[in-house]
Amino acid sequence: MAASMTMAVHQFIPYLHAPGDAAADQVYAFQQAFKEHGFESEIYALGGDPEVSEVWQPASEYDFARASQGAVLLYHYVIGSPMTAMLKSNPGRLILYYHSITPPEFVAPFHRGVADSMAAGREELRTLCHVPAIAASDYSRSELIEMGFEQVSVVPLVLNFDRLHESAETSVGQALVGRYADGRVNWVTVGRIAPNKRCEDTLKAFAYYHRLVDSTSRLFFVGGDRHFEAYQFNLRRMAERLGIDDSVHWCGWVSYDEGFGAYYQLASVFVYMSEHEGFCMPLLEAMSFDVPVIAYGAGAIPSTMGRGGVLFRLKRYEIIAGLVDLLQNDASLKRRLVAAQRRRLTQFASEGIRERLVWTVKGYAPNAPKTLEKEQVCSDDGY
């Protein structure tokens, strides 16, 4: 009897960033899950950050003959790329993991080039509709279905907050906490400074709170503005017009080594106004620090939050400011909210998601004993 071959699941991503990047962190977590289940698993990319040069191999060097022997190629789709043409014709089983692409209309007024790239990426994605796909959320799954995909399962992002919490405990992290956890109310929001995040709405809500409720309060924007410097310039001018510029902190992109997690630790409340998210990890990062979360219910945000946090459907800035004030002064309400957020986090237990990922990939593999149901989705109550 011939010896059984080890199943191979190789991951492909156009560019592999160092840890701290949302898509790259999933590549690392997925590889660990595959190897823990006895799979051969390597990472292939067209390029990568210098810090992870030993982690990936050039996609051009992949031996596609190996794919004809039953290997699964898991393609992390984050943007249009020459990698798509390379993989579409492979003789093995190609599976797509969709990380979501922001609709170009959000960014076109501020960067035509980025908008065109997003539009091209979404059009290129349609050429893969014959490929079985995995989405990070119900919302992202619905996007793929609308594009013509027929086989789409949902596997949420694998959560691992160890490095995040460790970064808060570093000397630089504790210095930040010591400086700003001083009894004043700190609004915190984390994510790219990009038009779809609607940072201007956060500014407006904070202005109500700062002027009418607590003039000592502060607002921290933690995220880089790459490609959207003009957008941030407009935001800074808005803060000046609103009379809150001295209380708004533009922190830029912050690495783990720079104490990233400390911003969650010093937060009194996490406020999020984004209008397009494919999953939205910062919501859960804030929950892991027991920070009350208040977010606008757009994109994948409702399915990620579930029954944790406060979800609102209308951007009534005075009401949002009032909610923040209520949470600062009603200890019982805050305890109940934090308890609900802790329950929500347990529904994302990483071991369960890893098992779901492996089961899903096995179901899509060549000669799999069973296939997955097309309508398999996650619910707001768990996965």
N, C-alpha and C positions, 0 to 999 in steps of 0.2 A: 504494500500500500504506500503510495507516495506521501511524503511528509507535507503537511499543510503549510501554506505560505503565510508569513506574517502580513497582516493587512497594513497598507501604507496610506496615510492621509497627509498629503503635503499641502502647505499653505502658500498662497501667492498674494502679494500685495505690491502695488506700484512702488511705494516708498516706505521703508520701515524706520519709524522714528524711535528715539530712546524712550524708556518708560516714562509715563506721564502723559503721553498722547493717547487719546481714547481708543482709536482703532488699533494702534500698536499694542496697547495693554491687552486687548482681546486676543491678538495673535499669540502673545506670550502665554496667556492663560489657556487658550485652546491647545497649544502645543503640549503644555503640561498635562492637560486632561487626556489627550490622545496617547501620550507616552505612558501615563499611569494605567491605561487600559491595554498596554502591550502593543500599541501600533508603532510602526516606523513613522516618524514625522519630522520633516525638515521645513525650513522657511526659505522662500525664494522671492526676490525683489529685483526691481530695476535700479534701485539705489537705496541708501540708508544713511543714518547719522553715524559719525565716526565712532561714537561710544558703543555702538552695537555691531561693529564691522565683523566681529567673529560669530555673530548669531545667525546671519543670513548668507545665502549663496546667490550668485547672479542667475536670474531666471533664464538667461540665454544659454546657460550651461546645463539646464535640466535635460535629462535623457528621457524624451517622451516615449521611447520604446518601453520604459518601465511602466508607463501608464497603461499600455496595452495589456499588461499582465495583471491588471485589476486595481491599480492605484487610484485613489480618489484625490482629485485636485480641488481644494477649497479656495475659492477666489474671493478675497475681501474687496468688495466693490465700494470704493470711497469717492471716485471721480473717474472721468473718462481717461483712458490710457492705452498706449500701444500694446500693453499686456493683454487687452481683451482679444485682439486679433490673434495673438500668439496662442491663447488658450482655447478659443472657440473651435479650432480644428483638431484638438488633441484627440488621440484614440482612446483615452480613458474616460472616467466618469467625472465630469465637471459639476461642481456645486457652487452656487453663489451665496455669499453671506453679505447681505445688504446693510450698509452702515448709514444710509440715507444721504441724499443730496438736497441742499436747500434750493427751493424753486428760484430761478434767476430773477424774477420780478422783485424780490426783496432787496437785491443788492445792485440792480442795474443803475439806479440814480447815483450811486457812489463809486462804482467801478465796473465799467462796461466790459473790460477784459475778463474779470472774474465771472460776471454774469454770463458771458458767452461760453466760458469754460463749463459752467454749471449746466447750461442748456445743452451743450454738446454731450456732456456726461450723461444726462438724462435720456437723450436720444440714443446714444450708444447702448445704454442699458436695455432699451427696447429690443435690440438685436440679440439679446440673450434670453428672450422670453421662453425659449424652448428648454432652458436649463432649469433643473430643480433648484429651488431657492430657499434660503432661511432668512427671516427678518428678525430684527431685534425687538419688535413690538407689533401689536395689532395695527397701529397706524401705518407703519412701514410696510406691513403685509398688504394693507389695502392699496397703498401706492403701487406695489408690484402687480396686484391683480388688475388694477386699472390700466397698467401698461401691457397687459396680455399674458402675464405669467399664469400658469395653471397649477403648478406644484409649488406651494409656498407654505412652509411651516414657521412657527414662531419659537425662537430660542432666545431669551433675554441675554443681556450682557452678563458675563461672569463678574461677580463683585469680589474685590479683595481690597479692603481698606487698611491693611497692615501698614504699608509704607506711608499712607496719608496720615495716619495717627502717629506714627513714629516721627514724621516730619514736624508735627506740632510740638513734640517733646524735645527737639534739638535745641541747642543754645540760641540759635537765631529765631526759632519758632517761639520759644519762651520769652525772648526779648520783645517780640511783637505783642504777645499776650500781656506781658507786664506793662507795656506802654499803653495799650488800648482797652484792656479789660479793667476799666477804672470806674465802673458803675454807670457810665453814660451808655445810652442806647445806641448800638451799632447795627445798622442795616448792612447786610452783605449780599452780594450777588456774584456768581462765578460763571465765567464763560467768555467766549470771544467778544470783543467789542465789534459787533457786526449788526447790520440793519435788521435782520430777522429777530434779533434778541430784544428789540424795542427798548433799548436802554433809556430812550427819552421818556418812556412811560414810567420807568422806575424813578427817574429824576423828578417827574411831576408829582408822583405820589409822595416821594420823600419831601418835596417842598411843602406840601400840605402839612405833613407831620412836623417838620422842622419849624415852620412858621407859626402853626396853630396849637401844637401839642408840646413839643420839647425842643427848645432852641439850642440845647447842648448836644443833640443827636448827631451822628455821623453816618455817612454812606460810603461803602467800599466797593469799587468795581475791580474785581480780580480777573484779569484776562488781557491778552494782547490785542492790538489793533491792526495787525499786519494786513495790508491791502485796503484797510478802511480808515486810514489816517484822517481823511477828509470828514468822514462820519464822526470820528471822535472830536475833531476840531469843532464841528457844529454842536456836539454835546457840551463841550466846555463853555462855549458861548452861551448855550441855553442855561447852564448852571449859573453863569454870571448874571444873566437877565432875571433869573428866579431869586437871586440873592443868596444862593447856597454854596457858591464855589469854594468858600473857605472850609466847608464841612464835607466836601466830596473828595475822596481819595482815589486817584487813578493808579492802581498798583501795578499794572502791566501783567505780563505772563510771569507766574511765580513757580519755580521748580520745587521739588521736594527738598533739595538741599538748601533752598532759601526759606524753608519753613512754611510751605504752602498750607498744610493742615491747620496752622495757627489761625488763619483767617476764619475758619469754621469755629475754632475754639473760642475766639473772641466775639463771635456774632451773638447778638441778642435775637435776631430774626433773619431768616433767609427769604428774600423776595425775588420772584422771577416773573418776568413779563413777556417772555419769548412767544413768538407766534408760529414758529416752526421748529420742531424737535423730533428726531427719529427715535430717541429713547430718553435722554436727559439724565445723565449720571449725577450731575451736581445736586439734584434733589435728594438722592439717596445718600450722597456724601454728607450733606447737611444733617439728614436724619441720623446718621451714624454718630454724630456729635450731640444728639438730643437738642438740636436747634429747631425751633418751630418754623415750619415751612409754609409760605403763602405763595401760590402760583396761579397764573392765568391758564385756563383750561383749553389749550390749543395743541394740535399735533398729538404727539405721544404722551404728553404730560399727564392727562387723566389716567391712562392705563399704567403708567409708571408709579404715580402716587397712590393709586388705589384708594383705600380708605384712610390713608395717612396724610397729615397736613391739611391745609385749608385751600380749597379750589374755588376760584371765582370765574364767572363767565362774562362779566361786564367790567370794564376798566373805569370804575368810579373811584377816582383818586382819593376823595375825601373818605369814602367807605374803607378803602384799603388802609389809609392812615389810621382810621378808627379801629380796625382789626389789630393793627400792630400795637396800638395803645392798650387795647383790651388784654392782649396777651402779656403785656408788661405789668399789668396791674391785677390780673385775675390768676392767682397761683393755681387754683383748682383747675381752671380751664387749660392752663398751660400743661399741667401734669397729665390731664386726659389726652391732650393732643400728642404729647411726647410718647405716651403709652401706645397710642394708635400707630404712631410712626415706627416704634420698635416692633410692633406686630407685623407691620408691612415689611420691614427689613427681613424678618424671619422667612417670609414667603419667597425671598430671593436667595435662600441658602445656597451657597456656591456649589456644594456637592450635588444638590438636586439638579441644578442647571447644567453642571458638567455631565451628569448622567443623561440628561435630556439631549444635550449636544451629541454625545457619542451614539445614543440610540437613533437619533435622527440621521446622522451621517451613515450609520450602518444600514438604515432603511433605504437610503438613496444609493448605496454602493452597488457596483456591478454584481449580478447574480445574487442579490439580496433575497432572503427567504420571504420577505414581505415588503410591501410598500406602505408609505404613510398616507393617511387620509388627507385629501386636499384641504379640507375644512378645519384641520387641527389648528386651534388658536389658543391663546391664553386669555384669562379673564382678569378682571380687576381685583379679584379676591385671591389670586394665587396662580401658580403655574403647574 
